[in-house]
Amino acid sequence: MTQAPSTDLHFSLYEARVAALGLRYDAEGVWPAESVDLLIRAGCHRTFAPRAAGGRTFPSPQDENCALFNSLRLVGRADLSLGRIYEGHVNALKLFGWYGSPEQLERLSIDLDAGRMFGVWATEPPPGVALEADPFGDRLSGSKRFATGAGRLDYALVTARPSSGERRLVIIPANQQERADISGWRVRGMRATISGTYDLTGFRPVERDLLGAAGDYDREPRFTAGAWRFLAVQLGGVEALLRETRSAMSDAARSDPLQRAKFADAVAATRGAGLWVREAADRAASDHPDAKPIVLLARGVVERAALDVMEISARIVGTRSAADGTRIDKIIRDLSLYLRQAGPDYARDEAAKAFLERDVWHEGDELW
């Protein structure tokens, strides 16, 4: 991955402010409204939008992915809850870019001009979300859960299953607070994401609300390879934890070779995870046929690195790492939840099978 051109996001100007706000929103367990406003003020909400919707033009897909990689890390370093919100918004922008009609992209441009934020909601309790036809047109029934920003985001792309065929993507308003139930979102970390349930029953989407064709959301390798984006946010959190641990090390710890060895292990774990996520982003940007197994394996690498750095930080800093209201405590709690992505063992097994079948590496650069 080469050095990306300046993204003109200016988010770095707000990083310290967002980090401080993150502590407050975490303590209160409320939507990080001011942090989201700062994200929009920095222009992050539209830089990676489709060109037809006013997104920035990059020299190549690789340059764009490098810029996005750095942006996701930066926001994740400031606040993992905000990073999760931003990653969901970027995910929606990617789906618009791949599958949006000219009319939908024009509508997206207007929404981004107004500073509106999107999310993507796919997780649902049984029996799921149905897209049913009746004499008056299409109608949604069911709800989404773990819906980041339920009742606070402006729009969400939701998956819904028709009476026959594959899932469809539907654009719905996500800010109707009477449909949101966040009472069950009582968690140790990632509190400010407000990932509650959202009732979709009664929404009547029209043609312009249906994004792409049936099955587009689940198409591979985009579906799996796109996971590198949340890995970049998590990597930013690990980097922030490493930085906070360094700042918290006492003079005695810095003079102790055993403590320095622990810190060196944390640096190596963080840097190693960063290299894997960069590789995953590069493969995804070039539509490399092996992007999927590389991303699947990177998930486990990032998780292992995060767990190692969390343990090392607690050992180096001691009881201060668990003090309420500290950045170290917040980052550890946030990572503990954010790392719990679905099917980690399955993801690693699928990657292992790909590596066993062939040399999944750079062409001309043999792994074995």
N, C-alpha and C positions, 0 to 999 in steps of 0.2 A: 504494500500500500504506500503510494507516494504521498508527499505532503500536500494536503488539499489547499486550494486557494482560500483566501479569506472569505468567510461566509457572511460577514457583516451582520451577525446576529446580535452582537453587543451584549449577550447574556452575561459575559464575564463581569460586566459592570455591576450586575445585580446579584452575583453569586453569594457574596457574604450576606446581603440582605435576605435573600431567599433561604439561606441556611438558618439565619436567626428566626425568620418567620416559621420555618419548618418545625422548630422546637415549640413554638407557641401553638401552631395548629395541631401538632401531635398531642400536646397536653390537653387541648380543648376537644379534640376529636371531631373537628369540623372541616368543611370544605376550604381549601387554601385559596380563597378568592383573590387576595392581594398578590400571591405568588403567581397565580395564573395570569393576572393582569400584567405583571412584570414580564412574563413569558411572551405575551402578545405585544407589549410595548417594544420588546427586543426584536420583534419580527419573526420569532421562531415558528409561529403558527402557520406561516405561509411560505417560508423559504423553500420547503421541500414539496410544495404543491405541484400538480401538473402545470406545465408551461401555459396551457390554455386557460388555466385558472389563476395566472399571475405568479406562478412559482419562479424561482430563480433559474437561469440557464447556466449549466455547468459544462465545461469542456468535454466531459465524458461521463458515462455512468459510474466509472471507478472514482472519478473526482467527486461526484455527488455523494456516493456512498462513504467516501473518506470524510467529507464534511459532516454527513449525518452521523457517522460513528463518533466523531469528536463532539458533536452537539449533544447527542444522547448521553455520553459520558459526563459532559460538563453539567448538564441538568441533574443527572443522577448523583454526582458529587455534592451538589448543593442540597438536594432533598429527594430521597427515593420516592416518596409519595408523588411529588410533582413529576419526577421522571416517569413514573408509571402512567400518569395522566397524559404527558407529552407523547410517550411511545404509542399509546392508543390513538391519539390524534394523528400521528404520522402514519400509523397502520391504515387508518381511514383514508388519508391522502393517497397512499399507494394504491389502494383499491379503486379509488376514483380515477387515478391515472391509468390503470390497466383496463378498467371496464366502463368508465363513465361515458355517457353520450355527450355530444356537443351541448345540448340543453342542460344536462346535469353539471357539466363543467362551468357553464356560464352562471348557473345558480350557485355553485361552490365559490366562484370568484366573488360574487356579491356577499356571500356569507363571511368569507375571509376578510373582505374589506370592512365588514362590521365587527370584526374581532370575535367571531363565533368559533367554538371549539367542538370537535367531534370525538367520538369514541367508537369502539367495535365491541359488541357484546355477542358472544356465542354460547356461553355456558347457561344451562337451563335445568330446572327441576323437571322430573317426569310430569306429564307426558310430553313435554317440550312445547315449542311454539309452532302453531299450525297456520298456514296460509290457505284459507278456505274460500271457496266461491259460493255466493248466494245470489238471489235475484237482483241485489243492489250492487254487486261487484265483489271485489276481494275483501276479506276481513281477517284480521289477526286474532288469535286467541292463545293464551298462555303467558308466561313471564320469563324473564331472564334473572339469573342470580350472579353474584360476584360481579355485578355491573358497575364498573368504575364510574363514579360521577353520577350515580342514579339521582335524578331530580335536579342536577346542577349543570351538567353539560348541556349544550344547546341541541346537538343532534347525536344520534348513534346509528351505526350500521348494524343491523341485527340479522341473524340467520333465522329463517323460517322454512318449514317443510310443507310443500304443497300436498294435495291429496295423492299425487303420484309424481315420481321423479325426484331429482336431487334438490338440495337446499337452495334457497334463493337469498340474496341480500336485499334488505329493505331499509330505506332511509326513514327514520322516525324522529319526531321531536323527543328529546330526552329530558326536558326541563319541567315537565308537569309533576310537581312535587306530590300531588295527591296520588300519583301512581307509584311513587317510590316508597319503599319500606327499608329503612336503614337500622331498624331496631336490633337486627341480628348481627350487625357489623360491630361486634365487641371483641376486639383482637388486640394482641400485644404490640403489633407493628403495623405500618402502612395505614394508620388510622385515618389520615386525612384524604385517602382516596375515596372514602364514602362508597365502598363497593357493596351496595345493598341489592335488593331485588326490585324489579321494575315490571309492572303489570302492562302487558301490551294488548290485552283483550279489548276489542272494539275499534282499534285503529283500522281505518279503511284506506290502504295505500292505493294510489293510482299509478298509471304507467310510469310517470316520471320519478316515482318513489322506488322503483325496482331497479337495482343496480346490477348490470351485467346479466348473464344468462344463468340458468340453473346449473349448479355445480361449480361455478367460477370460484367461489370462496375457498373450496376444498382442493383446488387444482394444485398438483405438485409439479415442480419442486417449490413453487412460491409459498405454499402454505407452511411447509416445514422450514424451508431455508430462511424465511422471514423472521424466524425466532432469534436470529443474530441481533435484532434490534433491542429486544428486552435484555439480552445478554450484555449489550453495551451499557445499558442503564445500570444493571447490577454491577458491572465492572466499575463504573463510576462510584458506586457505593463502597466497594472494596477499597478503591483508591482513597476515598475520603477517610475511611477507617484507618488505613495505613498512615495517612497524614496526621490524623488526630492522635494516633498512638505515638508517633514520633514527637509531637508537641508535648504530650503528657509524660514522656520519659523523664524521670528524675535524673539529677547528676549522678547519683549512685548507680542507677540502672545503666546510664551511658558509660560508666567506668567499669562495668561488670562484663567480662567477655562472654559469659553465658547468656546474659540478656541481649547483648549485641548479636550473638548467634541466632537467637530467636527472631530478632528484628530482621536479620538478613534472610531468614527463611520466609518471613512475611513478604519482604520485597521480592524474592524470587517467585513466590506463589502468585503475587499480583501481576508481575511482569509476564510471567508465563501465560496466565489467563488472558492478558491483553493481547499477546501474540496470536493466541488461538482465535479470539473474537475478530481481530483484524483479518486473519485468514478466512474466517467464515464470511465476513462482509465482502471481501474480495471475490470469493467464489460466487456468492449470491449476485453481485453486481455484474459479473460476466456470464451469468446463466451457465456456469460450469456444470457438467453432468454430475460431478461429485459434490456439489454444494450441500445437498441434503445430508449425507453421512458426516461431512465435516462439521456442519452445524449441530447435528445430533450429538457428536462427541464433544463439541465445545460446551454444550450444556453441562455435562458432567465435570468438565475441567473447571468451569467457572464456579460451580457449586462446591467442588472440593477446595478450590483456592479460597473461596469466601469462608467456608467452615474453618479452614486452617488459620486464616488471618483473624477471625473472630476469637478463636481459642488463644492464639498467641497474644492478641491485644489484651485479653482478660488476664493472662499470666503476667505480662509485663507491667500493666497498669494496676492490677490488683482490684481491690474492692471499689476503687474510684470508677472503674469501668461500668459498674452497675448503679452508679449514683443517678437518681432521678433528675431529669433536666439537663443532662450532659449530652453532648453530641455523640460520644462513644456509645453510650447506652442506647440512644435512639437509633443509630445506624445498625447496631447489633440486632435490636428488636426488629427493625424494618427488614434487614436481610434474612433474618430467621423465617419470616413469613414469605417474602418475595421469592426466595429460593424454592418454595414448595410448588413448583410447576408440575403439571400432570405427567404421569408415566415416566419418571426418570430412568428406571431400570429398563423399560421397554426401549427408550431412546438409545441408551448405550448398547443394548443388544442389537438393535437394527444397525447401528454404526459398526459394531464388531463384525456382523455378517458381511457388510459391504467391504470392509478391510480384508476379510478372509477370502472374498471372491476375487479381488484384484488389488493392485497397488493404488490406493486412493491417495494420490499425491500430485505434486506438480509434474506435468509432462516432462520427461527427460531428467527428473530429479527423483531417483529411486529411493524409496523409504528403507528397504531392507538391505 
